[in-house]
Amino acid sequence: MSIDVGIIGPGKSGKTTIFHALTGGKAEAGGFAGDGSTAHIGVAKVPEPRLQTLADMLQPKRVVPAEVRYIDVGASVKSLVTSKGIGGELLNHLSNADALINVVRAFADDSVPHPEGSLNVERDIVTMNLELIFSDLAIIERRLERIETSLKGAKPPERQAILHEQETLLNFRAELEKDVPIRALSLAASDARLLAGYQFLTAKPLLIVANIGEEQLSEATKLEAELNSRHTQEKSRIIALCGKLEMELGQLDATAAAEFHADFGLIESGLDRVIKQSYELLGLVSFFSTASGEVKAWSVPHGTSALKAAGKIHSDMERGFIRAEVTSFADLVRCRGLSEARKQGLLRLEGKEYIVQDGDVITFLFNV
């Protein structure tokens, strides 16, 4: 099961170039008409050096990295909110995403005029934030209208829950009207549960990518710092990368791409940076499973129990969970294998409530 990340941004910002840079230019499904009528979907393997270390040590038949699925809807959020049919389908892609990437244009190119007539990163960040807010307000207004109707015929046991939902949505609306995204709010547990059913766009972690030109690479760190100082919010941050360059390097093999990144003074690839930042914003940790001759990497939210982690692999594992055999990546490497880790008492037996830690190597025992 992959992590889904929706890609949005103003026209001519290079969001499809960023999409190709992140996915190696390989679309999983659906053409891309360029007019916003279809989504462009691609999958990227999550870079994970620890996975290769485990593979070298355990010599499995198959090594399976975690995946991130990127969805470029190719249309403005505002137009999707106001349209019917296909627009609604594309908006659903964003609503079901785990996080969003907003690509804003920072590069100058006279052959590709900016739709607004001028280059202004600050304006484009604010504009897209308002479009996300507009989308959530539209959802809230429609739901509040239905709540009013429901209250007229609601029985006493139902009325309290409906009124609580109404109050929560009114609070959300008040904050959104002050340009405060839902992700920036401190929510009670009951409000968080309610929120999960709506998939509000401003509730999702947001990574803003300032798409720069090659001539701006030396200024990228400074630009990031300046933009983050003004626009960083809860579960939102900004990075700068050159989409065109990263797309070109993405077509090369790993060794050649690493050499070219070094030539341009880049410590890591754009894909690595985007995934790393996305994982941090989503609060994800990685664990590894070893079974049936396979070593696999999995991504789960911080605080996930062993029971739920087992369910991510297969529902049967969660339903028939007995226990988990757990060792840390560092201990396994130090012992050079599971057998020695067991001898040294570093292979622990954990129950359903054990909280999975980043780097855990787990074998789930189950019976169905």
Buried (B, 14 or more C-beta within 10 A) or exposed (E): EBBBBBBBBBBEBBBBBBBBBBBBBEBEEEEBEEEBBBBBBBBBBBBBEBBEBBBEBBEBEEBBBBBBBBBBBBBBBBBBBEBEEBBEBBBBBBBEBBBBBBBBBBBEEEEEEBEBEEEBBEEBBBBBBBBBBBBBBBBBEEBBEEBEEBEEEBEEEEEEEBEEBBEBBEEBBEBBEEEBBBBEBEBEEEBEEBBEEBBBBBBBBBBBBBBBBEEBBEEBEEBBEBBBEEBEEBBBBBBBBBBBBBBBBBEBEEEEBBEBBEEEEBEEBBBBBBBBBBBEBBEBBBBBBBEEEBBBBBBBEEEBBBBBBBBBBEEEBBEBBEBBBBBBBEBBBEBEEBEBBBEEEBBBEBEBEBBBBBBBBBBBEBEE
